[in-house]
Amino acid sequence: MQWTTIGHIAPPTGTLQWARSHLTMPTPLHLGGSNVRIFFSARDDSNVGRIGYVDIDMNAPGRITAMSLAPALDIGTPGSFDDNGVAPSSVVALPDGRLRLYYVGFELSTRVRYRMLTGVADSEDSGRTFRRVFATPVLERSDHERLFRCGPQVLPARGGGYDLWYAAGSDWALVNGKSLPVYDLRHVHSVDGLHWAPEGRTVLEPRAPAEHGLGRPWVFDHAGQRWMLLSVRDTAAATYRLGCAAQGDDGAWSRCDDIASISPFGPLTTTIDVMYASVLVVSGTTVMFYNGRDFGADGIGIARLS
C-alpha cells in the first residue's frame, strides 16, 4: 500500500486569533466532483484547538478555494469535557441532509495531564457551522475506559445502524521521562449513532514494549478488502508513525504495517512522524490526508494510493 504525496496545505499564517498555528486531525468531506472540504483543529496562542475547515480542488491538490474565518465548532463552556480544545475525527452524512460530526474534546486534569472523550455535533449548512447535540460526551467514561474514549471514526454499518472504531484507555505511562497516554483500538455498534455501549470490543492492542498507544483509526474499503490506517505511538521515538491493518473474513483485524509506506514531500520531509491519516475516494482515486511533525504544525499532507 504505497502512498505518494501529491500536495500540501500550509498551516495558518497567524492572522486569525483562534487559528494561530497547526492544522490537526484532517477529516475530509466530499462536496462533489473534485471538491473536498477538510475539517481540522487549529490552535490559538494558548494552544487551545478549535475546529475549522478549508475547501480544496483535487485537480490542483493544495490549492485552497474557501476557508472558515470563524470556528465551525468552538470549545465547550467552562467545566465541560471539551473546554480546553476540540478536534474533528469523523463526519457522517445523515439521511435528512444534515452532517453529523464526531469530535474529540480535551479536558485538563490535576493528577493526570488531560482526558479525551468524544462529542457529537450536527450541521445544517454543509459543515460551515455545527451545533452540539449533547453538552456531555456521546462516548462517556466507563469502568474500563476511564480516561480516553476518543479519535472515533463512524461508518454506516452494512446491516444497518452505525459502526464506530476509536481509541480507549485508562492509564498513563512514563516514556523517556514524559507522561504519555496508553490506549488501544476498540469497536462499538449503535442503532441511531447517538447511543453507544459504555465499553467497546478491543480490536487491536499496542505491541509492548515498542508501542504504548494506537490512535485515530480510519477504516476504508479498497480492492475488495477492508483496511484500517492507524496512528502508532512509538515508545523509542516518542512519536507517531503510520500503521495498517487488514480485516479477515472472520471480522478480526491483523496488523500489516510493513505494507504501508509514504513518500515525503516538501515541508513534510520525514516518514517517521506520520499521524491522523484519513482516506477519501475522489473521482476514482483513493486519497489520504495526514499530519506530520508535531501534530500538524507543518499543515496537512495529501497523498494518493499508487
Stockholm file with secondary structure:
# STOCKHOLM 1.0

chainA/1-306         MQWTTIGHIAPPTGTLQWARSHLTMPTPLHLGGSNVRIFFSARDDSNVGRIGYVDIDMNAPGRITAMSLAPALDIGTPGSFDDNGVAPSSVVALPDGRLRLYYVGFELSTRVRYRMLTGVADSEDSGRTFRRVFATPVLERSDHERLFRCGPQVLPARGGGYDLWYAAGSDWALVNGKSLPVYDLRHVHSVDGLHWAPEGRTVLEPRAPAEHGLGRPWVFDHAGQRWMLLSVRDTAAATYRLGCAAQGDDGAWSRCDDIASISPFGPLTTTIDVMYASVLVVSGTTVMFYNGRDFGADGIGIARLS
#=GR chainA/1-306 SS CEEEEEEEECCCCSCBTTBSEEEEEEEEEEEETTEEEEEEEEECTTSCEEEEEEEEETTSTTCEEEECSSCSBCCCCTTSTTTTCEEEEEEEECTTSCEEEEEEEEEECSSSSEEEEEEEEEESSTTSSCEESCSSCSBCCBTTBSSEEEEEEEEECTTSSEEEEEEEEEEEEEETTEEEEEEEEEEEEESSSSCCCSSCEEEECCCTTTEEEEEEEEEEEETTEEEEEEEEEETTTTEEEEEEEEECTTSCEEECGGGCEECCBTTBCCSSSCEEEEEEEETTEEEEEEECHHHHTTCEEEEEEC
#=GC SS_cons         CEEEEEEEECCCCSCBTTBSEEEEEEEEEEEETTEEEEEEEEECTTSCEEEEEEEEETTSTTCEEEECSSCSBCCCCTTSTTTTCEEEEEEEECTTSCEEEEEEEEEECSSSSEEEEEEEEEESSTTSSCEESCSSCSBCCBTTBSSEEEEEEEEECTTSSEEEEEEEEEEEEEETTEEEEEEEEEEEEESSSSCCCSSCEEEECCCTTTEEEEEEEEEEEETTEEEEEEEEEETTTTEEEEEEEEECTTSCEEECGGGCEECCBTTBCCSSSCEEEEEEEETTEEEEEEECHHHHTTCEEEEEEC
//
